[in-house]
Amino acid sequence: MSVEKTYNLEDRTFEFARDCRILVKELKNTISNIEDGKQLIRSSGSVGANYIEGNEKLGIKDLKFRFKISRKEAKESEYWIKLLRDLNENQSEQIQNLIIEARELRNILSTIINKLE
């Protein structure tokens, strides 16, 4: 996981999804880790995918819609990360960094959405 913040949001959402996958790969193979990890992989990837789709907008309405989905997926990612945190104490620093990043991405997307409205 990178220590220095990336300011290009497309790159930053990619790094978030990548870092979530690295976390899931390192977890013990328990049923809850596998299932929660699958959910995290989906939602974290969707943050960036919807951001990219929004940037290829078909109009302002589509842009806002995609960014709102991206924000929703960042919030969902935070939920799955918290579940993994509570069941995997040995990964606490890595997990805490991902929680912070999910919140920051959500806040950035909220700011962008508010400026579009």
C-alpha positions in Angstrom: 0.0 0.0 0.0 1.4 3.4 -1.0 2.2 5.8 1.8 2.2 9.0 -0.3 -1.3 10.1 -1.4 -2.1 10.1 -5.1 -4.0 13.1 -6.3 -5.2 11.8 -9.7 -8.5 10.3 -8.6 -8.5 7.7 -11.3 -5.1 6.4 -10.1 -6.2 6.7 -6.5 -9.3 4.6 -6.9 -7.2 2.0 -8.8 -4.7 1.9 -5.9 -7.6 1.5 -3.4 -9.0 -1.4 -5.3 -5.5 -3.0 -5.7 -4.7 -2.5 -2.0 -8.1 -4.1 -1.0 -7.2 -7.1 -3.2 -3.7 -7.4 -1.6 -5.4 -7.4 1.9 -7.9 -10.1 0.9 -5.1 -12.2 -0.6 -3.2 -12.0 2.8 -6.1 -13.0 5.0 -6.6 -16.5 6.5 -8.9 -18.7 4.4 -12.0 -18.7 6.7 -15.5 -18.7 5.4 -16.2 -15.2 6.6 -12.9 -13.8 5.2 -13.7 -15.4 1.8 -17.2 -14.1 1.6 -16.5 -10.6 3.0 -13.4 -10.5 0.8 -15.4 -11.2 -2.3 -17.8 -8.4 -1.4 -14.9 -6.0 -0.7 -13.3 -6.9 -4.1 -16.5 -6.1 -5.9 -17.3 -2.8 -4.1 -13.7 -1.5 -4.1 -13.3 -2.1 -7.9 -16.7 -0.5 -8.5 -15.5 2.8 -6.9 -13.0 3.3 -9.7 -15.0 1.7 -12.5 -17.9 4.0 -11.9 -15.6 7.0 -11.5 -14.0 6.2 -14.9 -17.5 5.7 -16.5 -18.6 9.1 -15.1 -15.6 10.8 -16.7 -16.7 9.4 -20.0 -20.1 11.1 -19.4 -22.9 11.2 -21.7 -24.1 14.3 -19.9 -24.1 16.0 -16.5 -27.0 13.7 -15.3 -24.9 10.6 -16.2 -21.8 12.1 -14.6 -23.6 12.7 -11.3 -25.3 9.3 -11.4 -22.0 7.5 -11.9 -20.2 9.5 -9.2 -23.0 8.8 -6.7 -22.7 5.1 -7.4 -18.9 5.4 -6.9 -19.5 7.2 -3.6 -22.0 4.5 -2.5 -19.5 1.8 -3.3 -16.8 3.5 -1.3 -19.2 3.5 1.7 -19.9 -0.2 1.1 -16.2 -0.9 0.9 -15.7 0.7 4.3 -18.4 -1.6 5.7 -16.7 -4.8 4.4 -13.2 -3.5 5.6 -14.6 -3.0 9.1 -16.0 -6.5 9.2 -12.6 -7.9 8.1 -10.9 -5.6 10.7 -13.0 -7.0 13.6 -12.1 -10.6 12.6 -8.5 -10.2 11.6 -6.5 -8.4 14.3 -3.1 -9.2 12.7 -3.9 -6.9 9.8 -5.0 -3.9 11.8 -2.7 -1.2 10.4 -3.3 -2.2 6.8 -7.0 -2.3 7.4 -7.1 1.0 9.2 -5.3 2.7 6.3 -8.0 1.2 3.9 -10.8 2.5 6.1 -9.3 6.0 6.1 -8.9 5.8 2.3 -12.5 4.6 1.8 -13.7 7.6 3.8 -11.5 10.1 2.0 -12.6 8.8 -1.4 -16.3 9.1 -0.2 -15.6 12.7 1.0 -13.9 13.7 -2.3 -16.7 12.2 -4.3 -19.3 14.0 -2.1 -17.5 17.3 -2.7 -17.5 16.8 -6.5 -21.2 15.8 -6.5 -22.1 18.8 -4.4 -20.3 21.1 -6.8 -22.1 19.6 -9.8 -25.5 20.3 -8.3 
